Amino acid sequence: MTETRINTPFVADERDMLDAWLDWHRETLAIKCEGLTDDQLRERSAAPSTLSLLGLVRHMADVERGWFRRHLMGEDVPRLHSTPDQPDDAFDDIATMTGEQAFAAWRGEIAYARKVSAGLPLDTIGKTLRHGHEVSLRWIMVHMIEEYARHNGHADLLRERIDGVTGE
């Protein structure tokens, strides 16, 4: 795997630290998928789970979209790879999507998230509620780091199962 991540700072202000860790985790997911064929990206973890690397990329595109477009900016946009009635479709419905398509959608959502959050203070309150509560940009960024960290652990195991490759 090619190391494309930028080292996170040991000392920085809060915003720079959060941006760096979120980008580090985003790139970690990309690295875990690097060099694999579409069939390998579709390989499932173990029955009955439908977890796959392609599913993780699709899921994270939906997560980026949900937090930055819907919650932070208040946009009325649909999910990319799932619906409220079929929340697991990002993982389940992967037979026809290519890795290139999934990565393009995911990278597009990341670019949008970076653009809209770049000039906002961390105390900015999102335009929609989450479970009846206001959510700050700070909370969204911490949650995104947590979400990626959890799923990057899954990606580690999936990648090792596919071809034995391990890494940080």
Disulfide bonds with the S-S distance in Angstrom:
none
